[in-house]
Amino acid sequence: MNPSTPTFDFDGWKLNGIAIGEDIARLAFLGEEVPTERSRPGWFERLANRFGGRKARYLEDSILEYAPYGLAIEFQDNTILGYTFFLKHSDPVGYEAYRGQFVNGLQPLSLTPTPPAPI
């Protein structure tokens, strides 16, 4: 599966065939997480983490951020809880627009950040 074109299927709520409720390890094909500026700890968080013996991020540790894909994945105890897609670039958070595709079964869908004009 090519991670540069992830596909989310609304028929089963699956990203590249991996459904909500499955093991987060199945998403390894996405590669390393690329966090946004928002998730990088500031000086205070880095200091607290250093003396606390942790490497926790500023955001909750239960969200993986794939900013270049326009995708965030929430999980708990290695179980996928949900997918978040950014339909347009988000300033200043740093997510790009989702660069994958949406389908419903075999039917391609076109989701855009603005509603279509009335007919």
Backbone as CSV, one residue per row, in Angstrom:
resi,resn,N_x,N_y,N_z,CA_x,CA_y,CA_z,C_x,C_y,C_z
1,MET,0.853,-1.184,0.000,0.000,0.000,0.000,0.886,1.229,0.000
2,ASN,0.588,2.184,-0.840,1.391,3.392,-0.961,0.923,4.432,0.056
3,PRO,1.767,4.778,1.054,1.325,5.726,2.067,1.128,7.137,1.532
4,SER,1.671,7.446,0.345,1.494,8.796,-0.175,0.074,9.037,-0.663
5,THR,-0.713,7.974,-0.838,-2.116,8.122,-1.222,-3.003,7.250,-0.324
6,PRO,-3.105,7.606,0.950,-3.984,6.828,1.831,-5.438,6.935,1.378
7,THR,-6.188,5.875,1.598,-7.591,5.833,1.200,-8.452,5.528,2.417
8,PHE,-9.429,6.413,2.654,-10.369,6.190,3.756,-11.697,5.768,3.169
9,ASP,-12.196,4.622,3.638,-13.457,4.073,3.157,-14.523,4.253,4.235
10,PHE,-15.551,5.052,3.908,-16.640,5.272,4.860,-17.462,4.009,5.080
11,ASP,-17.367,3.061,4.169,-18.038,1.778,4.331,-17.139,0.903,5.204
12,GLY,-17.254,1.024,6.497,-16.426,0.279,7.437,-15.466,1.172,8.209
13,TRP,-15.436,2.462,7.879,-14.577,3.418,8.571,-13.137,2.920,8.610
14,LYS,-12.562,2.653,7.437,-11.238,2.052,7.340,-10.273,2.951,6.575
15,LEU,-9.063,3.063,7.082,-7.980,3.732,6.378,-7.080,2.646,5.812
16,ASN,-7.019,2.559,4.492,-6.262,1.505,3.813,-6.617,0.126,4.374
17,GLY,-7.891,-0.083,4.639,-8.376,-1.376,5.114,-8.266,-1.589,6.611
18,ILE,-7.801,-0.583,7.362,-7.610,-0.731,8.797,-8.700,0.057,9.517
19,ALA,-9.572,-0.655,10.205,-10.771,-0.064,10.812,-10.494,0.515,12.190
20,ILE,-11.363,1.440,12.580,-11.380,1.924,13.954,-11.614,0.711,14.846
21,GLY,-10.864,0.612,15.943,-10.963,-0.530,16.839,-9.846,-1.541,16.640
22,GLU,-9.081,-1.391,15.553,-7.970,-2.313,15.306,-6.695,-1.793,15.970
23,ASP,-5.651,-2.615,15.928,-4.366,-2.304,16.555,-3.654,-1.192,15.790
24,ILE,-3.158,-0.199,16.518,-2.455,0.942,15.925,-1.208,0.498,15.155
25,ALA,-0.617,-0.628,15.519,0.584,-1.119,14.840,0.329,-1.426,13.368
26,ARG,-0.918,-1.669,13.008,-1.253,-1.960,11.610,-1.045,-0.749,10.705
27,LEU,-0.909,0.445,11.309,-0.702,1.661,10.523,0.779,1.979,10.319
28,ALA,1.636,1.016,10.560,3.084,1.226,10.423,3.467,1.661,9.003
29,PHE,2.653,1.334,8.022,2.964,1.706,6.640,3.034,3.228,6.455
30,LEU,2.427,3.997,7.384,2.484,5.453,7.295,3.876,5.991,7.618
31,GLY,4.703,5.177,8.245,6.052,5.598,8.583,6.093,6.393,9.874
32,GLU,7.169,7.147,10.032,7.355,7.947,11.238,6.342,9.073,11.307
33,GLU,5.862,9.314,12.476,4.954,10.429,12.725,5.698,11.735,12.481
34,VAL,5.012,12.723,11.901,5.586,14.054,11.693,4.715,15.045,12.461
35,PRO,5.082,15.339,13.712,4.241,16.202,14.542,4.173,17.629,14.034
36,THR,3.175,18.345,14.467,3.035,19.759,14.146,3.777,20.578,15.192
37,GLU,3.916,21.868,14.936,4.539,22.767,15.908,3.781,22.741,17.233
38,ARG,2.473,22.597,17.161,1.644,22.598,18.366,2.002,21.454,19.300
39,SER,2.445,20.328,18.735,2.713,19.164,19.571,4.135,19.140,20.107
40,ARG,4.989,20.024,19.619,6.359,20.043,20.120,6.395,20.811,21.433
41,PRO,7.025,20.244,22.443,7.017,20.917,23.740,7.812,22.215,23.738
42,GLY,7.335,23.175,24.492,8.071,24.420,24.700,9.164,24.209,25.731
43,TRP,9.846,25.284,26.110,10.979,25.155,27.035,10.543,24.612,28.391
44,PHE,9.376,25.047,28.878,8.927,24.580,30.189,8.625,23.082,30.164
45,GLU,7.934,22.640,29.116,7.610,21.208,29.002,8.877,20.379,28.873
46,ARG,9.869,20.883,28.093,11.127,20.140,27.947,11.842,20.025,29.284
47,LEU,11.853,21.116,30.050,12.500,21.108,31.360,11.791,20.136,32.301
48,ALA,10.456,20.205,32.334,9.683,19.307,33.203,9.891,17.855,32.793
49,ASN,9.913,17.588,31.491,10.120,16.220,31.011,11.517,15.723,31.372
50,ARG,12.503,16.617,31.275,13.885,16.221,31.568,14.034,15.794,33.028
51,PHE,13.498,16.605,33.918,13.636,16.283,35.337,12.616,15.252,35.796
52,GLY,11.582,15.062,35.022,10.598,14.038,35.353,10.936,12.691,34.742
53,GLY,12.021,12.647,33.953,12.438,11.394,33.328,11.513,10.939,32.215
54,ARG,10.762,11.870,31.633,9.814,11.496,30.581,10.189,12.164,29.263
55,LYS,9.616,11.669,28.209,9.767,12.295,26.906,8.387,12.611,26.344
56,ALA,7.459,12.904,27.224,6.080,13.150,26.797,6.007,14.385,25.920
57,ARG,5.095,14.365,24.995,4.873,15.502,24.115,3.884,16.454,24.757
58,TYR,3.799,17.640,24.188,2.884,18.656,24.704,1.442,18.219,24.530
59,LEU,1.113,17.689,23.357,-0.238,17.157,23.162,-0.357,15.824,23.884
60,GLU,-1.562,15.359,23.997,-1.770,14.043,24.598,-0.965,13.011,23.829
61,ASP,-0.408,12.058,24.540,0.381,11.021,23.891,-0.493,10.045,23.108
62,SER,-1.791,10.235,23.135,-2.682,9.302,22.454,-3.100,9.792,21.069
63,ILE,-2.368,10.761,20.527,-2.664,11.248,19.182,-1.393,11.203,18.352
64,LEU,-1.436,10.477,17.249,-0.328,10.476,16.301,-0.636,11.503,15.227
65,GLU,0.328,12.328,14.900,0.127,13.391,13.923,0.964,13.116,12.677
66,TYR,0.303,13.043,11.556,0.962,12.908,10.264,0.633,14.171,9.482
67,ALA,1.244,15.278,9.905,0.926,16.605,9.374,1.051,16.695,7.851
68,PRO,2.082,16.123,7.217,2.167,16.216,5.754,1.040,15.478,5.031
69,TYR,0.453,14.464,5.685,-0.673,13.736,5.101,-2.006,14.414,5.384
70,GLY,-2.021,15.407,6.308,-3.280,16.022,6.721,-4.109,15.061,7.546
71,LEU,-3.444,14.301,8.410,-4.079,13.199,9.115,-3.608,13.140,10.565
72,ALA,-4.550,12.946,11.485,-4.238,12.680,12.893,-5.007,11.429,13.296
73,ILE,-4.385,10.605,14.125,-4.989,9.342,14.533,-5.012,9.285,16.053
74,GLU,-6.205,9.142,16.602,-6.349,9.031,18.055,-6.409,7.553,18.418
75,PHE,-5.722,7.197,19.512,-5.717,5.808,19.954,-5.628,5.740,21.463
76,GLN,-5.955,4.585,21.996,-5.829,4.320,23.434,-5.493,2.854,23.604
77,ASP,-4.471,2.581,24.410,-4.039,1.197,24.649,-3.857,0.433,23.342
78,ASN,-3.195,1.058,22.363,-2.885,0.464,21.059,-4.110,0.202,20.190
79,THR,-5.263,0.754,20.558,-6.480,0.582,19.762,-6.834,1.907,19.096
80,ILE,-7.078,1.867,17.809,-7.444,3.068,17.065,-8.844,3.506,17.481
81,LEU,-8.955,4.778,17.893,-10.251,5.330,18.300,-10.883,6.175,17.203
82,GLY,-10.058,6.769,16.351,-10.621,7.613,15.307,-9.560,8.250,14.430
83,TYR,-10.021,8.691,13.282,-9.179,9.385,12.308,-9.693,10.811,12.158
84,THR,-8.780,11.767,12.046,-9.139,13.154,11.765,-8.445,13.570,10.487
85,PHE,-9.222,14.128,9.557,-8.695,14.563,8.272,-8.813,16.073,8.165
86,PHE,-7.770,16.723,7.703,-7.782,18.164,7.481,-7.993,18.400,5.992
87,LEU,-9.103,19.032,5.643,-9.441,19.199,4.233,-8.734,20.384,3.590
88,LYS,-8.154,21.235,4.407,-7.336,22.324,3.862,-6.191,22.581,4.830
89,HIS,-5.178,23.283,4.346,-4.019,23.612,5.176,-4.484,24.363,6.414
90,SER,-3.956,24.004,7.568,-4.381,24.646,8.811,-3.254,25.514,9.364
91,ASP,-3.440,26.803,9.276,-2.509,27.756,9.878,-3.037,28.132,11.238
92,PRO,-2.278,28.264,12.249,-0.835,28.037,12.337,-0.472,26.627,12.787
93,VAL,-1.441,25.737,12.935,-1.161,24.405,13.486,-0.177,23.626,12.632
94,GLY,-0.283,23.701,11.315,0.727,23.095,10.466,0.327,21.856,9.703
95,TYR,-0.934,21.465,9.746,-1.361,20.317,8.941,-1.550,20.740,7.494
96,GLU,-1.098,19.917,6.587,-1.388,20.123,5.169,-2.794,19.597,4.902
97,ALA,-3.320,19.890,3.723,-4.612,19.322,3.329,-4.429,17.816,3.126
98,TYR,-5.441,17.056,3.501,-5.402,15.592,3.341,-5.096,15.256,1.895
99,ARG,-4.059,14.473,1.680,-3.654,14.180,0.311,-4.026,12.770,-0.141
100,GLY,-4.929,12.177,0.589,-5.404,10.859,0.202,-6.722,10.963,-0.533
101,GLN,-7.454,9.877,-0.532,-8.758,9.867,-1.186,-9.803,9.275,-0.259
102,PHE,-11.049,9.622,-0.537,-12.184,9.096,0.208,-13.023,8.250,-0.735
103,VAL,-13.518,7.137,-0.220,-14.413,6.281,-0.986,-15.530,5.803,-0.057
104,ASN,-16.600,5.340,-0.653,-17.666,4.671,0.083,-17.905,3.363,-0.650
105,GLY,-17.275,2.308,-0.149,-17.280,1.051,-0.880,-16.417,1.217,-2.122
106,LEU,-17.032,1.050,-3.277,-16.302,1.220,-4.533,-16.513,2.598,-5.147
107,GLN,-17.361,3.407,-4.530,-17.714,4.721,-5.079,-16.756,5.804,-4.580
108,PRO,-15.984,6.455,-5.468,-15.120,7.559,-5.025,-15.952,8.745,-4.544
109,LEU,-15.453,9.427,-3.518,-16.116,10.605,-2.978,-15.181,11.798,-3.094
110,SER,-15.760,12.970,-3.281,-14.973,14.193,-3.322,-15.421,15.087,-2.180
111,LEU,-14.593,15.178,-1.147,-14.876,16.051,-0.015,-13.998,17.287,-0.159
112,THR,-14.579,18.447,0.044,-13.849,19.692,-0.084,-14.055,20.540,1.169
113,PRO,-13.173,21.530,1.401,-13.331,22.357,2.598,-14.480,23.348,2.512
114,THR,-15.021,23.586,1.330,-16.155,24.496,1.179,-17.327,23.754,0.537
115,PRO,-18.548,24.052,0.933,-19.698,23.362,0.349,-19.867,23.758,-1.122
116,PRO,-20.401,22.855,-1.927,-20.630,23.191,-3.339,-21.722,24.262,-3.461
117,ALA,-21.640,24.988,-4.543,-22.648,26.019,-4.812,-23.982,25.367,-5.079
118,PRO,-25.100,26.018,-4.686,-26.431,25.443,-4.952,-26.681,25.351,-6.456
119,ILE,-27.456,24.366,-6.805,-27.753,24.134,-8.235,-28.934,24.971,-8.653
